[in-house]
Amino acid sequence: MGGGELYAILKNLSLLEGLFFTCFACLLLGVTFTFFYLLTVNWHHRRKKQQRDFIEEFICNVILESDELADTDISIPPAISELLTHNYYKEFILNELLIAKKNLQGSAGHVLKSLYEQLSLNNYSQSKLKKHGWHHKVKGIQELAEMEQVSALHQLYPLINSKNEALRGAALSAIVKLSGFEGLKFIENLSYPLSEWLQINLLNDLPKHAGNHLKGIEKWLLSSNTSVVVFALKLTRVYQLFELYQQVSDCLKHKEEIVRIEAVRSLQFIYNESTPSSLIQSYHNQENKRYQLIVLSALTEMVTNEDIPFLLSEFKASDDDIKLAAGRTLLKSNEIDLESLSYSNLHPWSSIIKQIKSEVA
Amino acid sequence: MTILVAEDEPIMLTTIALRLKKDGFNVITAKDGKEALDRLNEIKPDLIITDMMMPYISGLEVIQQVRKKYEEQIPIIILSSMGQENIVVEAFQAGANDYLTKPFSPAELTIRAKRLIKLTP
């Protein structure tokens, strides 16, 4: 059919027929476009999956051969080098390496680190530190720490006093991960508080045994940064630093309640025969109920015959929570039979004794 | 000898499976707890290796279901992350036989797998 004939047909169409024809043509065009669009998307999707499977297989084979491979032995297929030129695949390879590194150790972990360096992904991670968004920087820091990039330490130190809390935390955590106890020296110069979450992470990242590597805690216990003192106290109990007993004990007189409470908790782990009397003295010096309850609980571990009169007097305190805490410590001390007390059948002691006995049972 | 491996990280699943295959085992894989239970309806493996934290159905539930289904014991090795000591205890109470904490060495996993299969009557 020629153009002239088509024109003639169109010319003879009524308005309704013309409208129908236009709608039909649009619909046909839309369906055709959608079909080809979905075909292309599907093709891209399948191609990406193929490439991802190829990358995964390559990394798995490197891991499997890790027992036989020396650091420099990893041969990189040209296809992997080609994929590294695309940001999507570069990020995918990096994430796969990070997952594998988090889950594997020994020669497998070692070879994953080598592969990361051989693929120049360490430079890629470092380049993230120069990006504008803090989340890019945090990601870069975490990658460098996971892949044990000690050479990047100098780039992390300036970030520990960053105004951004997430960035600061990631940098501190990475430094400790990369340099162990040595990395803790940064806290002397910390101008921001160490959050509770970060303290937990740092304790988790530190080696399990301190040996002679943990130095400087006595200075941190005197820091003007309260969170640093709290963290130092946690270190004394995690690593059972008996040699710092006196400094920890001095923290019972600290002006901040959080420090005093942390000191009580630490003394539970490094106590000696004079600890109960120090705790009882600090108990009397402070009217704070929360603190007093923590002291009563801490005494459970170390109470002696000499402390029983104090506990008995607190068992008769006007506050029921104090009574309950003192009663628990008395019961666990095994020094006295609570039911033999003259007031054991009176309210509220009868209920308290019943309660703490049921807890032990 | 057939081993069922349940792990939600694809790269870890492939690594473990390839490693076990290299050591001569027949390996069936499952990318989550639900798929692991489906596989268990089709086949009875000689050993199960399962991650504890998986989507849909956790490793703990997989252990419970396995122990409910089979009277005779299929040995189970669990893979847990650091700091999940309470989960490990729960897994042992549910009937797990051995565990490995991540990060682990693939070589150690195969040694444990071989030992458990050998010990099982």
Boltz contact constraints between the chains, C-beta under 6 A:
constraints:
  - contact:
      token1: [A, 56]
      token2: [B, 11]
      max_distance: 6.0
  - contact:
      token1: [A, 56]
      token2: [B, 14]
      max_distance: 6.0
  - contact:
      token1: [A, 60]
      token2: [B, 14]
      max_distance: 6.0
  - contact:
      token1: [A, 60]
      token2: [B, 15]
      max_distance: 6.0
  - contact:
      token1: [A, 60]
      token2: [B, 18]
      max_distance: 6.0
  - contact:
      token1: [A, 63]
      token2: [B, 15]
      max_distance: 6.0
  - contact:
      token1: [A, 64]
      token2: [B, 18]
      max_distance: 6.0
  - contact:
      token1: [A, 64]
      token2: [B, 19]
      max_distance: 6.0
  - contact:
      token1: [A, 96]
      token2: [B, 11]
      max_distance: 6.0
  - contact:
      token1: [A, 99]
      token2: [B, 9]
      max_distance: 6.0
  - contact:
      token1: [A, 99]
      token2: [B, 11]
      max_distance: 6.0
  - contact:
      token1: [A, 100]
      token2: [B, 11]
      max_distance: 6.0
  - contact:
      token1: [A, 103]
      token2: [B, 12]
      max_distance: 6.0
  - contact:
      token1: [A, 103]
      token2: [B, 102]
      max_distance: 6.0
  - contact:
      token1: [A, 103]
      token2: [B, 103]
      max_distance: 6.0
  - contact:
      token1: [A, 104]
      token2: [B, 103]
      max_distance: 6.0
  - contact:
      token1: [A, 105]
      token2: [B, 103]
      max_distance: 6.0
  - contact:
      token1: [A, 105]
      token2: [B, 105]
      max_distance: 6.0
  - contact:
      token1: [A, 106]
      token2: [B, 105]
      max_distance: 6.0
  - contact:
      token1: [A, 108]
      token2: [B, 106]
      max_distance: 6.0
